[in-house]
Amino acid sequence: MDKYFNYRKHKTDFKTEVIAGVSTFLTMAYIMFLNPVILADGGFDFGGVFTATALASALACFIAAFYARTWPVGLAPGMGINAFVAYGVCLGMNYTPAEALGAVLVAGVVFLIISLTPIRAWLINSIPKSLKLGIGAGIGLFLAIIGFQLMGLTSDNPVVLVQLGDLSNPLLLLGAGAFISMIVMEKMKIKGNIIIGIIAFSIIAWVFGFAKFNGVASAPPPMTHLFAFDLGAALSASMVTVIFTLFFIDFFDTAGTLTSVANVSGKIGPNGKIEDIDKAMLSDSVSTVAGAVMGTSTVTTYVESAAGVKAGGRTGMTSLVIGILFLGMLFFAPLATSLPKEVDAAALIYISTLFVRGIKDIEWDDIGEAGPAVLAMIAMPFTYSISNGIALAFVSYAAIKICTGKTDVSPAIWVIAILSLVSFLVA
């Protein structure tokens, strides 16, 4: 291991890398419970997604460990993208899980191709920072409204659209308690605060009979969505917007996450370039393709990887440890089915706060930059669509630039804006 990962060069050792891997895993293990819950709402098989999540995450981490071996990162199906697949593509657009997986596969292949060409750097530098931040915050608010509905904090109302839910529901109160506990543990710098909060308040629900306990471990559920993708719909004109949205979220989320990890781990050179980012991007795109084949939504690099970096992780050995731990999760499907959705929802709402906090870096003094960013933020939850939010943001951004005579922006802005406008017209 020392010879392969070259610990001494990176000023680390085996013990430190293992601790770093465990630290990152604890911060992202919640995906094992949330991903099946979310995709099951879109018509996916819960057990099949659970197994696919564990295997796809493990494989992705192994790819990162042995190919992008200077990156101490964890990969798994991404939050936000899974919600878009379940609630936007399957429920909103009436596509089947197989057709949605086909779109994920095509988006992954596009990502893979772009990762191998100079287009990658051009795209990263083309999208304004304000739009990236606004879209990220919009995804957070989209997750929040889903979390509110799952927890029961809101309910439908024909006059005011939504209203406060039944606060006397004990499961809702437990979910609210789980949310508060996650924040308190974060303040106390307790690693694994999300997974600890979910398990602790689920135990309370089981003890008092508010939820059914189905056991802890068993043989892994069958992979019901293995090779079940349908490319027919994915290659149709009506899927262009979906594929673009999947690609856009994954590409820029990965680029942003890798930049954050590079900052923490010292991987940015004197010239401003990030060491081996091409290998990390390629690992991510290959993992998305593999995840779609196995039967789960887009696999991406987790910003929670910073936890492992802060613990001293500097090589792919950290990723290897994370992958092994995800493999171990294969046998805990009964535990996953026992968790009340109201408590799971607490994690969604908590994660949404992490997405939204990036808005502090938007150029608020420039309304031409801030306006489209805010439009993206509010459009996603209010139209219940991430793709609508992205499209409206780019169309408005381009329109503002034209009307103010500031047309010296990247061609990528015009291309995306025109494609977004066309998608609205043919919808």
C-alpha positions as CSV (number, residue, x, y, z in Angstrom):
1,M,0.0,0.0,0.0
2,D,2.8,2.4,0.9
3,K,4.5,1.8,-2.4
4,Y,1.3,2.1,-4.5
5,F,-0.2,5.2,-2.8
6,N,3.2,6.7,-1.9
7,Y,2.2,7.8,1.6
8,R,5.6,9.5,2.3
9,K,5.3,11.8,-0.6
10,H,1.9,13.0,0.5
11,K,2.9,13.2,4.2
12,T,0.5,10.6,5.4
13,D,0.5,6.9,6.5
14,F,-1.8,3.9,6.5
15,K,-3.4,4.6,9.9
16,T,-4.2,8.2,9.0
17,E,-5.7,7.1,5.6
18,V,-8.0,4.6,7.3
19,I,-9.2,7.1,9.9
20,A,-9.8,9.6,7.0
21,G,-11.8,7.0,5.1
22,V,-14.0,6.2,8.1
23,S,-14.5,9.9,8.8
24,T,-15.8,10.5,5.2
25,F,-17.9,7.4,5.2
26,L,-19.7,8.4,8.4
27,T,-20.6,11.8,6.9
28,M,-22.1,10.3,3.7
29,A,-23.5,6.9,4.8
30,Y,-27.0,8.5,5.0
31,I,-27.2,8.1,1.2
32,M,-27.7,4.3,1.8
33,F,-31.0,5.1,3.5
34,L,-32.2,8.2,1.6
35,N,-31.5,7.1,-2.0
36,P,-33.8,4.0,-1.9
37,V,-36.5,6.1,-0.2
38,I,-36.4,8.8,-2.8
39,L,-36.1,6.6,-5.9
40,A,-38.9,4.3,-4.6
41,D,-41.2,7.3,-4.7
42,G,-40.5,7.4,-8.4
43,G,-41.5,3.8,-9.0
44,F,-38.1,2.1,-8.4
45,D,-37.8,-1.1,-6.3
46,F,-36.5,-0.1,-2.8
47,G,-34.4,-3.3,-2.3
48,G,-33.0,-3.1,-5.8
49,V,-31.9,0.5,-5.3
50,F,-30.5,-0.3,-1.9
51,T,-28.2,-3.0,-3.3
52,A,-27.3,-0.8,-6.4
53,T,-26.5,2.1,-4.1
54,A,-24.0,0.1,-2.0
55,L,-22.4,-1.6,-5.0
56,A,-22.2,1.5,-7.2
57,S,-20.8,3.6,-4.4
58,A,-18.2,0.9,-3.6
59,L,-17.2,0.5,-7.3
60,A,-16.9,4.3,-7.8
61,C,-14.7,4.6,-4.7
62,F,-12.5,1.8,-5.9
63,I,-12.1,3.5,-9.4
64,A,-11.1,6.7,-7.6
65,A,-8.7,4.8,-5.4
66,F,-6.8,3.0,-8.1
67,Y,-7.1,5.4,-11.0
68,A,-7.3,8.9,-9.5
69,R,-5.1,7.7,-6.7
70,T,-4.0,11.1,-5.4
71,W,-7.7,12.0,-4.6
72,P,-9.0,11.1,-1.1
73,V,-12.7,11.3,-2.1
74,G,-15.9,9.4,-1.6
75,L,-18.4,8.8,-4.4
76,A,-22.1,7.7,-4.3
77,P,-25.5,8.5,-5.9
78,G,-25.9,12.3,-5.6
79,M,-28.5,14.0,-3.5
80,G,-30.6,16.4,-5.7
81,I,-30.0,14.4,-8.8
82,N,-31.9,11.4,-7.3
83,A,-34.8,13.7,-6.4
84,F,-34.8,15.1,-9.9
85,V,-35.0,11.6,-11.3
86,A,-37.7,10.4,-9.0
87,Y,-40.0,13.5,-8.7
88,G,-39.1,15.3,-12.0
89,V,-38.5,12.6,-14.5
90,C,-40.6,9.7,-13.3
91,L,-43.5,11.4,-11.4
92,G,-43.5,14.7,-13.2
93,M,-42.8,13.6,-16.8
94,N,-44.3,10.1,-16.5
95,Y,-41.1,8.2,-17.6
96,T,-40.5,4.7,-16.2
97,P,-37.5,3.9,-14.0
98,A,-35.9,2.1,-17.0
99,E,-36.3,5.1,-19.2
100,A,-34.9,7.4,-16.4
101,L,-31.9,5.1,-16.0
102,G,-31.4,5.3,-19.8
103,A,-31.2,9.1,-19.5
104,V,-28.7,8.8,-16.6
105,L,-26.6,6.4,-18.7
106,V,-26.6,8.8,-21.7
107,A,-25.7,11.8,-19.5
108,G,-22.9,9.8,-18.0
109,V,-21.5,8.9,-21.4
110,V,-21.6,12.6,-22.4
111,F,-19.8,13.5,-19.2
112,L,-17.2,10.8,-20.0
113,I,-16.6,12.1,-23.5
114,I,-16.3,15.7,-22.4
115,S,-13.9,14.6,-19.6
116,L,-11.5,13.3,-22.2
117,T,-11.5,16.6,-24.3
118,P,-10.5,20.3,-23.8
119,I,-14.3,21.0,-23.6
120,R,-14.1,20.1,-19.9
121,A,-12.0,23.2,-19.0
122,W,-13.9,25.4,-21.4
123,L,-17.3,24.5,-19.8
124,I,-16.0,24.9,-16.2
125,N,-14.8,28.4,-17.0
126,S,-17.9,29.4,-19.0
127,I,-20.7,29.3,-16.5
128,P,-20.9,32.4,-14.3
129,K,-20.3,31.8,-10.6
130,S,-23.6,33.4,-9.7
131,L,-25.6,30.9,-11.7
132,K,-23.7,27.9,-10.3
133,L,-24.4,29.1,-6.8
134,G,-28.0,30.0,-7.5
135,I,-28.6,26.6,-9.1
136,G,-27.0,24.8,-6.2
137,A,-29.1,26.7,-3.7
138,G,-32.2,25.9,-5.8
139,I,-31.5,22.2,-5.6
140,G,-31.2,22.6,-1.9
141,L,-34.7,24.3,-1.7
142,F,-36.1,21.5,-3.9
143,L,-34.8,19.0,-1.5
144,A,-36.2,21.0,1.4
145,I,-39.8,21.0,0.0
146,I,-39.6,17.3,-0.6
147,G,-38.3,16.9,3.0
148,F,-41.2,19.0,4.3
149,Q,-43.7,16.9,2.5
150,L,-42.2,13.6,3.6
151,M,-42.1,14.8,7.2
152,G,-45.6,16.1,7.1
153,L,-44.6,19.7,7.9
154,T,-46.7,20.9,4.9
155,S,-49.8,19.6,3.3
156,D,-51.7,20.6,0.1
157,N,-54.3,23.4,0.3
158,P,-56.5,24.4,-2.7
159,V,-56.4,28.1,-1.8
160,V,-52.9,28.9,-0.5
161,L,-51.3,25.8,-2.2
162,V,-49.5,24.6,0.9
163,Q,-50.2,24.9,4.6
164,L,-48.7,23.8,7.9
165,G,-49.2,20.1,8.6
166,D,-50.4,18.2,11.6
167,L,-48.0,19.1,14.4
168,S,-49.6,16.6,16.8
169,N,-48.2,13.7,14.7
170,P,-45.6,12.0,16.9
171,L,-43.5,10.9,13.9
172,L,-43.4,14.5,12.6
173,L,-42.2,15.6,16.1
174,L,-39.5,12.9,16.0
175,G,-38.4,14.0,12.6
176,A,-38.2,17.6,13.8
177,G,-36.1,16.4,16.8
178,A,-33.8,14.5,14.4
179,F,-33.2,17.7,12.4
180,I,-32.4,19.7,15.5
181,S,-30.1,17.0,16.7
182,M,-28.1,16.9,13.4
183,I,-27.5,20.7,13.7
184,V,-26.5,20.4,17.4
185,M,-24.0,17.5,16.6
186,E,-22.6,19.5,13.7
187,K,-22.0,22.5,16.1
188,M,-20.3,20.0,18.5
189,K,-18.2,18.7,15.5
190,I,-19.5,15.1,16.0
191,K,-18.7,13.1,12.8
192,G,-21.6,11.2,11.3
193,N,-24.2,13.5,12.7
194,I,-26.8,12.7,10.0
195,I,-26.6,8.9,10.3
196,I,-26.5,9.2,14.1
197,G,-29.6,11.4,14.1
198,I,-31.5,9.1,11.8
199,I,-30.7,5.9,13.8
200,A,-31.3,7.5,17.2
201,F,-34.7,8.9,16.5
202,S,-35.8,5.8,14.6
203,I,-35.0,3.8,17.7
204,I,-37.3,6.0,19.7
205,A,-40.0,5.5,17.1
206,W,-39.6,1.7,17.3
207,V,-39.5,1.6,21.1
208,F,-42.8,3.6,21.4
209,G,-44.5,1.6,18.5
210,F,-44.7,4.6,16.1
211,A,-42.9,2.6,13.4
212,K,-42.2,-1.1,12.6
213,F,-38.8,-2.5,13.2
214,N,-38.0,-5.1,10.4
215,G,-34.6,-6.2,11.7
216,V,-31.0,-5.2,11.2
217,A,-29.2,-7.5,8.7
218,S,-30.1,-10.0,5.9
219,A,-28.8,-11.2,2.6
220,P,-28.6,-8.3,0.0
221,P,-31.9,-7.7,-1.9
222,P,-31.8,-8.7,-5.6
223,M,-30.6,-6.1,-8.1
224,T,-34.0,-5.7,-9.9
225,H,-32.8,-2.7,-12.0
226,L,-29.5,-4.3,-13.2
227,F,-29.1,-3.7,-16.9
228,A,-32.7,-2.5,-16.9
229,F,-32.1,0.9,-18.6
230,D,-34.2,1.8,-21.7
231,L,-32.3,3.8,-24.3
232,G,-35.3,4.2,-26.6
233,A,-36.8,7.1,-24.7
234,A,-33.4,8.5,-23.6
235,L,-32.4,9.1,-27.3
236,S,-35.7,10.8,-28.1
237,A,-36.1,14.6,-28.6
238,S,-38.3,14.9,-25.5
239,M,-35.5,13.7,-23.3
240,V,-32.9,16.3,-24.3
241,T,-33.8,18.6,-21.4
242,V,-33.6,15.8,-18.9
243,I,-30.2,14.6,-20.2
244,F,-28.8,18.1,-20.2
245,T,-30.0,18.7,-16.6
246,L,-28.5,15.4,-15.4
247,F,-25.2,16.2,-17.1
248,F,-25.2,19.9,-16.0
249,I,-25.8,19.0,-12.3
250,D,-23.2,16.2,-12.2
251,F,-20.6,18.0,-14.2
252,F,-20.6,21.3,-12.3
253,D,-21.3,19.7,-8.9
254,T,-18.2,17.4,-9.5
255,A,-16.1,20.3,-10.6
256,G,-17.1,22.4,-7.6
257,T,-16.6,19.6,-5.1
258,L,-13.1,18.7,-6.5
259,T,-12.1,22.4,-6.3
260,S,-13.2,22.5,-2.7
261,V,-11.3,19.3,-1.8
262,A,-8.2,20.5,-3.7
263,N,-8.3,23.7,-1.6
264,V,-8.4,21.8,1.6
265,S,-5.8,19.2,0.6
266,G,-3.3,21.6,-1.1
267,K,-3.7,20.2,-4.6
268,I,-3.8,23.6,-6.3
269,G,-0.4,24.4,-7.8
270,P,1.3,27.8,-8.1
271,N,-0.2,28.3,-11.6
272,G,-3.7,27.9,-10.2
273,K,-4.2,24.5,-11.9
274,I,-5.6,21.5,-9.9
275,E,-3.3,18.5,-9.9
276,D,-4.8,15.4,-11.6
277,I,-8.3,16.9,-11.9
278,D,-8.7,15.1,-15.2
279,K,-8.4,11.7,-13.6
280,A,-10.9,12.6,-10.9
281,M,-13.4,13.9,-13.4
282,L,-12.9,10.7,-15.5
283,S,-13.4,8.5,-12.5
284,D,-16.7,10.4,-11.7
285,S,-18.1,10.0,-15.2
286,V,-17.2,6.3,-15.5
287,S,-18.9,5.8,-12.1
288,T,-22.1,7.5,-13.4
289,V,-22.2,5.0,-16.3
290,A,-21.6,2.1,-14.0
291,G,-24.3,3.3,-11.5
292,A,-26.9,3.5,-14.3
293,V,-26.1,0.0,-15.4
294,M,-26.5,-1.3,-11.8
295,G,-29.8,0.6,-11.3
296,T,-29.3,3.8,-9.5
297,S,-29.3,7.5,-10.3
298,T,-26.2,9.6,-11.1
299,V,-23.1,8.8,-9.0
300,T,-21.0,11.8,-8.1
301,T,-18.1,13.0,-5.9
302,Y,-19.3,14.0,-2.4
303,V,-18.3,17.4,-0.9
304,E,-18.3,15.5,2.4
305,S,-14.9,14.1,1.3
306,A,-13.5,17.2,3.0
307,A,-14.1,15.5,6.3
308,G,-11.6,12.9,5.4
309,V,-9.1,15.4,4.1
310,K,-9.4,17.4,7.3
311,A,-8.6,14.1,9.2
312,G,-5.4,13.8,7.2
313,G,-6.4,11.8,4.1
314,R,-4.3,12.6,1.1
315,T,-4.4,9.5,-1.2
316,G,-6.7,7.0,-2.9
317,M,-6.3,4.8,0.2
318,T,-9.0,7.0,1.8
319,S,-11.3,6.2,-1.2
320,L,-10.5,2.5,-0.9
321,V,-11.6,2.4,2.8
322,I,-14.8,4.2,2.0
323,G,-15.6,1.7,-0.8
324,I,-15.0,-1.3,1.6
325,L,-17.4,0.3,4.1
326,F,-20.1,0.7,1.5
327,L,-19.7,-3.0,0.6
328,G,-20.4,-3.8,4.2
329,M,-23.7,-1.8,4.0
330,L,-25.0,-4.4,1.6
331,F,-26.3,-6.5,4.5
332,F,-28.4,-3.8,6.3
333,A,-31.5,-3.6,4.0
334,P,-33.9,-4.6,6.8
335,L,-32.6,-1.7,8.9
336,A,-33.2,0.7,5.9
337,T,-36.8,-0.4,5.5
338,S,-37.4,0.2,9.2
339,L,-36.5,3.9,9.2
340,P,-39.6,6.1,9.3
341,K,-39.8,8.5,6.3
342,E,-40.5,11.4,8.7
343,V,-37.0,10.8,10.3
344,D,-35.4,10.3,6.8
345,A,-36.9,13.6,5.9
346,A,-35.0,15.4,8.6
347,A,-31.8,14.4,6.8
348,L,-33.2,15.9,3.5
349,I,-34.0,19.2,5.2
350,Y,-30.6,19.3,6.9
351,I,-28.8,18.6,3.6
352,S,-30.8,21.4,2.0
353,T,-29.2,23.9,4.4
354,L,-25.8,22.8,3.2
355,F,-26.8,23.5,-0.5
356,V,-28.3,26.9,0.3
357,R,-25.4,28.4,2.3
358,G,-23.4,29.0,-0.9
359,I,-25.6,32.0,-1.7
360,K,-23.4,34.2,0.5
361,D,-20.9,34.3,-2.4
362,I,-23.3,35.5,-5.0
363,E,-22.5,39.1,-6.3
364,W,-25.5,40.7,-4.6
365,D,-24.3,44.2,-5.6
366,D,-24.8,43.3,-9.3
367,I,-28.5,42.7,-9.8
368,G,-27.8,41.4,-13.3
369,E,-25.9,38.5,-11.7
370,A,-28.0,38.1,-8.6
371,G,-31.4,38.2,-10.3
372,P,-31.1,35.0,-12.5
373,A,-29.4,33.2,-9.5
374,V,-32.4,34.0,-7.3
375,L,-34.8,33.0,-10.1
376,A,-33.1,29.6,-10.3
377,M,-33.4,29.3,-6.5
378,I,-37.1,30.0,-6.3
379,A,-38.2,28.4,-9.6
380,M,-37.0,24.9,-8.6
381,P,-39.2,24.4,-5.5
382,F,-42.1,26.4,-6.9
383,T,-42.3,24.6,-10.2
384,Y,-41.2,21.3,-8.6
385,S,-38.5,21.0,-11.3
386,I,-34.7,21.4,-11.2
387,S,-34.6,21.5,-15.1
388,N,-37.1,24.4,-15.1
389,G,-35.0,26.3,-12.7
390,I,-31.8,25.9,-14.7
391,A,-33.6,26.8,-17.9
392,L,-35.2,29.9,-16.5
393,A,-31.9,31.0,-15.0
394,F,-30.0,30.8,-18.3
395,V,-32.8,32.4,-20.4
396,S,-33.1,35.3,-18.0
397,Y,-29.3,35.7,-17.7
398,A,-28.9,35.9,-21.5
399,A,-31.9,38.3,-21.9
400,I,-30.5,40.6,-19.3
401,K,-27.1,40.7,-21.0
402,I,-28.8,41.5,-24.4
403,C,-30.9,44.2,-22.9
404,T,-28.0,45.9,-21.1
405,G,-25.7,45.6,-24.1
406,K,-23.2,43.3,-22.3
407,T,-23.0,40.5,-24.8
408,D,-19.4,39.7,-24.3
409,V,-20.1,36.5,-22.4
410,S,-19.1,32.9,-23.1
411,P,-20.8,31.2,-26.1
412,A,-21.9,28.5,-23.7
413,I,-24.4,30.9,-22.2
414,W,-26.1,31.6,-25.5
415,V,-26.1,27.9,-26.5
416,I,-27.7,26.8,-23.2
417,A,-30.1,29.7,-23.2
418,I,-31.3,28.9,-26.7
419,L,-31.7,25.2,-25.9
420,S,-33.6,26.1,-22.8
421,L,-35.9,28.4,-24.7
422,V,-36.6,25.7,-27.3
423,S,-37.3,23.2,-24.6
424,F,-40.0,25.5,-23.2
425,L,-41.6,26.1,-26.7
426,V,-41.8,22.3,-27.6
427,A,-42.9,21.2,-24.1
